[in-house]
């Protein structure tokens, strides 16, 4: 799919742009790292704010950038609450083994609420053209979309992953609001299963190869021709291979689902979005970013982050039905503009 590079006509798709540069972000990133280390992790909350403000502020859509309004204090308080709960639950677990089961139940009960609150927080601290986003999803919806969907995808060995993807994305985006205007996402199950074909083939081929290697190693060991240490090493290599196979399949599936979901998205019943990520290119960027980051002991992390963000952003486009200025003005007049009374509704970021 090609959105074109010429000046768009009315109602045609126009790509988003990312103006960030690795050299600029490196300065922010290195200061964040140093201050986080010096403060024993406390500054990480403020580091997240600086990072998000840079990336949001450099993401440009139809000539305007996004804004991130969270404060370090909000994020720090949320993390402090979660840390306190973790400490209390661990103390209870050490007092009696029964509390380990109780702790697990409490975590499972709290998780959907934490996820819902996290999505709502991130939506409410984000704005575009002075209009805030909002999220109206419920705890029950989070439980069904995230917990139940994830569980079914896991026990089915990925066969139900398309259903889980559909439930999750419908929960997140269909409850998202721009001012008071609704998002609508309805990815087709058939398309999601087609997206699963290549990852499934990669997984099957990878497991067959790994299975042959294991069988060969065991047969050689049984005949006494393979030292035990070599067998153990082979097992570790096979385990690493399993992780690689799953990671590769997951990256390919994620890129395909991203295209399907975003290309089915409509805002206010009129404004359409599109995504045309190349799965091959996305895999190359993701894996090469990982290799370069590891080989440079993390120093190229800013370059990797900017590189991936630019690719995803610039392969996203929107077709606005009408003039964007008139559309935003209508949203503002209906009560979607940033107001001081709205600031108190944000709450805290629990990191989910």
C-alpha positions as CSV (number, residue, x, y, z in Angstrom):
1,X,0.0,0.0,0.0
2,X,1.3,3.4,-0.9
3,X,-0.1,6.6,0.6
4,X,2.0,8.8,-1.8
5,X,4.5,11.5,-1.1
6,X,2.9,14.4,-3.0
7,X,0.8,17.0,-1.3
8,X,-2.5,15.2,-0.4
9,X,-5.8,16.1,-1.9
10,X,-8.9,16.6,0.3
11,X,-9.8,13.4,2.2
12,X,-6.7,11.5,0.9
13,X,-4.4,9.7,3.3
14,X,-1.5,11.8,4.7
15,X,1.4,10.1,6.5
16,X,2.5,11.1,10.0
17,X,6.1,12.3,10.5
18,X,8.7,11.8,13.2
19,X,11.1,14.7,13.6
20,X,13.2,13.2,16.4
21,X,17.0,12.6,16.0
22,X,19.2,10.1,17.7
23,X,21.8,12.7,18.6
24,X,19.1,14.9,20.4
25,X,17.6,11.9,22.2
26,X,21.0,10.6,23.3
27,X,21.4,13.8,25.4
28,X,18.1,13.2,27.2
29,X,18.7,9.5,27.5
30,X,22.2,9.7,29.0
31,X,21.1,12.3,31.6
32,X,18.1,10.1,32.5
33,X,20.4,7.1,33.0
34,X,22.9,9.0,35.2
35,X,20.2,10.7,37.4
36,X,18.3,7.4,37.7
37,X,21.5,5.6,38.9
38,X,22.5,8.5,41.3
39,X,19.0,8.6,42.9
40,X,18.8,4.7,43.1
41,X,15.9,4.6,40.6
42,X,13.8,7.4,42.1
43,X,14.4,9.7,39.1
44,X,13.1,7.0,36.6
45,X,9.6,8.5,37.0
46,X,10.8,11.9,35.8
47,X,13.0,10.2,33.2
48,X,9.9,8.6,31.7
49,X,8.2,12.0,31.5
50,X,11.2,13.5,29.6
51,X,11.4,10.6,27.3
52,X,7.7,10.6,26.4
53,X,7.5,14.4,26.0
54,X,10.4,14.1,23.4
55,X,8.8,11.3,21.4
56,X,5.2,12.7,21.6
57,X,6.4,16.2,20.8
58,X,8.3,15.0,17.7
59,X,5.4,12.9,16.4
60,X,3.6,15.2,13.8
61,X,0.2,14.5,12.3
62,X,-1.3,16.9,9.8
63,X,1.2,19.6,10.8
64,X,0.7,19.4,14.6
65,X,2.5,17.3,17.2
66,X,1.2,15.4,20.2
67,X,1.7,16.5,23.8
68,X,2.4,14.5,27.0
69,X,1.1,16.1,30.2
70,X,2.0,13.7,32.9
71,X,4.3,14.7,35.8
72,X,7.0,12.8,37.4
73,X,5.2,13.0,40.7
74,X,2.2,11.2,39.3
75,X,4.3,8.4,38.0
76,X,6.4,8.2,41.1
77,X,3.4,7.9,43.4
78,X,1.9,5.2,41.3
79,X,5.1,3.2,41.3
80,X,5.4,3.7,45.1
81,X,2.0,2.3,45.6
82,X,2.7,-0.8,43.5
83,X,6.1,-1.3,45.2
84,X,4.5,-1.0,48.6
85,X,1.9,-3.7,47.7
86,X,4.6,-6.0,46.4
87,X,6.6,-5.7,49.6
88,X,3.5,-6.4,51.8
89,X,2.5,-9.4,49.7
90,X,6.1,-10.8,49.8
91,X,6.1,-10.4,53.6
92,X,2.8,-12.3,53.9
93,X,4.2,-15.1,51.6
94,X,7.2,-15.6,53.9
95,X,5.0,-15.8,57.0
96,X,3.0,-18.7,55.8
97,X,3.0,-20.8,52.5
98,X,-0.8,-20.4,52.3
99,X,-0.3,-16.7,51.7
100,X,1.5,-17.5,48.4
101,X,-1.8,-18.8,47.0
102,X,-3.7,-15.9,48.4
103,X,-1.1,-13.5,46.9
104,X,-1.6,-15.0,43.5
105,X,-5.4,-14.6,43.7
106,X,-5.0,-11.0,44.8
107,X,-2.7,-10.2,41.9
108,X,-5.0,-11.8,39.4
109,X,-7.9,-9.8,40.9
110,X,-5.9,-6.5,40.9
111,X,-4.3,-6.9,37.4
112,X,-7.3,-6.0,35.3
113,X,-7.9,-2.9,37.4
114,X,-4.3,-1.8,37.1
115,X,-4.3,-2.4,33.4
116,X,-7.5,-0.4,32.9
117,X,-6.1,2.5,35.1
118,X,-2.8,2.5,33.2
119,X,-4.5,2.8,29.8
120,X,-6.8,5.5,31.1
121,X,-3.9,7.5,32.6
122,X,-1.8,7.4,29.4
123,X,-4.9,8.4,27.4
124,X,-5.8,11.3,29.6
125,X,-2.2,12.8,29.7
126,X,-2.0,12.8,25.9
127,X,-3.4,15.6,23.8
128,X,-3.4,16.6,20.1
129,X,-4.2,20.2,19.2
130,X,-5.2,21.0,22.8
131,X,-7.7,18.2,22.9
132,X,-7.2,15.4,25.4
133,X,-7.7,11.7,24.8
134,X,-9.7,9.6,27.2
135,X,-10.4,5.9,27.9
136,X,-13.7,4.6,29.2
137,X,-13.0,0.9,29.4
138,X,-14.1,-1.1,32.4
139,X,-12.3,-3.6,34.7
140,X,-14.5,-6.4,33.4
141,X,-13.5,-5.6,29.9
142,X,-9.8,-5.6,30.8
143,X,-10.3,-9.0,32.5
144,X,-11.9,-10.6,29.4
145,X,-9.6,-9.0,26.8
146,X,-6.3,-9.3,28.6
147,X,-6.5,-12.1,31.2
148,X,-9.0,-14.5,29.5
149,X,-7.7,-13.8,26.0
150,X,-4.1,-14.2,27.0
151,X,-4.8,-17.5,28.8
152,X,-6.7,-19.0,25.9
153,X,-3.9,-18.0,23.4
154,X,-1.4,-19.6,25.7
155,X,-3.2,-22.9,26.4
156,X,-4.0,-23.3,22.7
157,X,-0.3,-22.9,21.7
158,X,-1.2,-19.7,19.8
159,X,-4.1,-21.2,17.8
160,X,-6.5,-18.8,19.5
161,X,-4.1,-15.8,19.3
162,X,-6.2,-14.1,16.6
163,X,-9.2,-14.0,18.9
164,X,-7.1,-12.7,21.7
165,X,-5.6,-10.0,19.5
166,X,-9.1,-9.0,18.3
167,X,-10.5,-8.8,21.9
168,X,-7.5,-6.9,23.2
169,X,-7.5,-4.3,20.4
170,X,-11.3,-3.8,20.4
171,X,-11.1,-3.3,24.2
172,X,-8.3,-0.7,23.9
173,X,-9.4,1.3,20.9
174,X,-13.2,1.0,21.0
175,X,-13.0,2.6,24.5
176,X,-10.6,5.3,23.4
177,X,-11.9,8.8,22.9
178,X,-10.5,12.0,21.3
179,X,-12.4,14.6,23.3
180,X,-15.8,13.1,23.1
181,X,-15.4,11.4,19.7
182,X,-15.2,7.6,19.5
183,X,-12.7,5.3,17.9
184,X,-14.0,2.2,16.2
185,X,-11.8,-0.9,15.4
186,X,-13.1,-4.1,14.0
187,X,-10.3,-6.3,12.7
188,X,-11.6,-9.4,10.8
189,X,-10.8,-12.8,12.3
190,X,-10.0,-14.1,8.9
191,X,-7.4,-11.4,8.3
192,X,-5.9,-12.1,11.7
193,X,-5.6,-15.8,11.0
194,X,-3.9,-15.1,7.7
195,X,-1.4,-13.0,9.6
196,X,-0.7,-16.1,11.7
197,X,0.2,-18.3,8.7
198,X,3.8,-17.2,8.3
199,X,4.6,-17.1,12.0
200,X,3.1,-20.6,12.3
201,X,5.2,-22.0,9.5
202,X,8.3,-20.5,11.0
203,X,7.5,-22.0,14.4
204,X,6.8,-25.5,12.9
205,X,10.0,-25.5,10.8
206,X,12.1,-24.2,13.7
207,X,10.7,-26.8,16.1
208,X,11.3,-29.6,13.6
209,X,14.9,-28.5,13.1
210,X,15.4,-28.2,16.9
211,X,13.8,-31.6,17.4
212,X,16.1,-33.3,15.0
213,X,19.1,-31.7,16.7
214,X,18.0,-32.9,20.1
215,X,17.3,-36.4,18.8
216,X,20.7,-36.5,17.2
217,X,22.4,-35.3,20.3
218,X,20.6,-37.9,22.5
219,X,21.4,-40.7,20.1
220,X,25.0,-39.8,20.0
221,X,25.1,-39.5,23.8
222,X,23.5,-43.0,24.1
223,X,26.2,-44.5,21.9
224,X,28.9,-42.9,24.2
225,X,30.4,-40.7,21.5
226,X,29.2,-37.4,23.0
227,X,30.5,-36.0,26.3
228,X,27.9,-35.1,28.9
229,X,29.0,-31.4,29.0
230,X,28.5,-31.2,25.2
231,X,25.0,-32.6,25.6
232,X,24.2,-30.0,28.3
233,X,25.5,-27.3,26.1
234,X,23.4,-28.6,23.2
235,X,20.3,-28.4,25.4
236,X,21.0,-24.8,26.3
237,X,21.5,-24.0,22.6
238,X,18.2,-25.6,21.8
239,X,16.5,-23.7,24.5
240,X,18.0,-20.5,23.1
241,X,16.8,-21.6,19.7
242,X,13.2,-22.0,21.0
243,X,13.3,-18.4,22.3
244,X,14.6,-17.1,19.0
245,X,11.9,-19.0,17.0
246,X,9.1,-17.7,19.2
247,X,10.5,-14.2,19.1
248,X,10.8,-14.1,15.3
249,X,7.3,-15.4,14.9
250,X,6.0,-13.0,17.4
251,X,7.6,-10.0,15.8
252,X,6.2,-10.9,12.4
253,X,2.7,-11.5,13.8
254,X,2.8,-8.2,15.7
255,X,3.6,-6.2,12.6
256,X,0.8,-7.9,10.6
257,X,-1.7,-7.3,13.4
258,X,-0.6,-3.7,13.7
259,X,-1.4,-3.2,10.0
260,X,-4.8,-5.0,10.2
261,X,-5.9,-3.2,13.4
262,X,-4.9,0.4,12.4
263,X,-6.2,0.0,8.9
264,X,-9.6,-0.9,10.3
265,X,-9.7,2.1,12.6
266,X,-12.2,4.9,12.2
267,X,-12.5,8.0,14.3
268,X,-15.9,9.6,14.9
269,X,-17.3,7.4,12.1
270,X,-15.6,9.5,9.4
271,X,-11.8,9.8,9.7
272,X,-9.9,6.7,8.6
273,X,-6.4,5.5,9.5
274,X,-4.0,3.2,7.7
275,X,-0.8,1.3,8.5
276,X,1.5,-0.3,5.9
277,X,4.4,-1.7,7.9
278,X,6.6,-4.2,5.9
279,X,6.9,-7.3,8.0
280,X,10.4,-8.0,6.6
281,X,11.6,-4.5,7.3
282,X,10.0,-4.4,10.7
283,X,11.8,-7.7,11.7
284,X,15.1,-6.4,10.3
285,X,14.9,-3.1,12.3
286,X,13.8,-4.8,15.5
287,X,16.5,-7.5,15.4
288,X,19.3,-5.3,14.2
289,X,18.4,-2.8,16.9
290,X,18.8,-5.5,19.5
291,X,22.1,-6.7,18.1
292,X,23.6,-3.2,17.9
293,X,22.3,-2.3,21.4
294,X,23.9,-5.4,22.9
295,X,27.2,-5.0,21.0
296,X,27.5,-1.3,22.1
297,X,26.6,-2.2,25.8
298,X,23.4,-0.1,25.5
299,X,25.0,3.1,24.1
300,X,23.2,2.8,20.8
301,X,19.8,2.4,22.5
302,X,18.7,6.0,21.7
303,X,19.5,5.4,18.0
304,X,17.5,2.1,18.0
305,X,14.5,3.8,19.7
306,X,14.4,6.7,17.3
307,X,14.9,4.4,14.3
308,X,12.0,2.0,15.2
309,X,9.7,4.9,16.2
310,X,10.3,6.7,13.0
311,X,9.6,3.6,10.9
312,X,6.3,2.9,12.7
313,X,5.1,6.5,12.7
314,X,6.0,7.3,9.1
315,X,4.1,4.2,7.9
316,X,0.9,5.4,9.6
317,X,-1.5,7.7,7.8
318,X,-4.9,9.4,8.3
319,X,-7.6,10.6,5.9
320,X,-9.7,13.3,7.6
321,X,-13.2,13.9,6.3
322,X,-13.1,17.7,6.1
323,X,-10.7,20.3,7.2
324,X,-8.7,19.3,10.3
325,X,-9.0,22.8,11.8
326,X,-12.8,22.6,11.5
327,X,-12.9,19.1,12.9
328,X,-10.8,20.0,16.0
329,X,-12.8,23.2,16.5
330,X,-16.0,21.1,16.6
331,X,-14.5,18.8,19.2
332,X,-13.4,21.7,21.3
333,X,-16.8,23.2,21.2
334,X,-18.4,20.0,22.3
335,X,-16.2,20.0,25.5
336,X,-13.1,18.2,24.4
337,X,-10.6,21.0,25.0
338,X,-8.0,20.8,27.8
339,X,-9.3,22.4,30.9
340,X,-7.9,22.8,34.4
341,X,-10.8,20.8,35.9
342,X,-9.7,17.9,33.7
343,X,-6.2,17.7,35.2
344,X,-7.5,16.3,38.5
345,X,-9.0,13.3,36.7
346,X,-5.7,11.8,35.5
347,X,-4.8,9.9,38.7
348,X,-1.5,8.0,38.9
349,X,0.5,5.8,36.5
350,X,0.8,2.3,37.9
351,X,3.1,1.2,35.1
352,X,0.6,-1.2,33.5
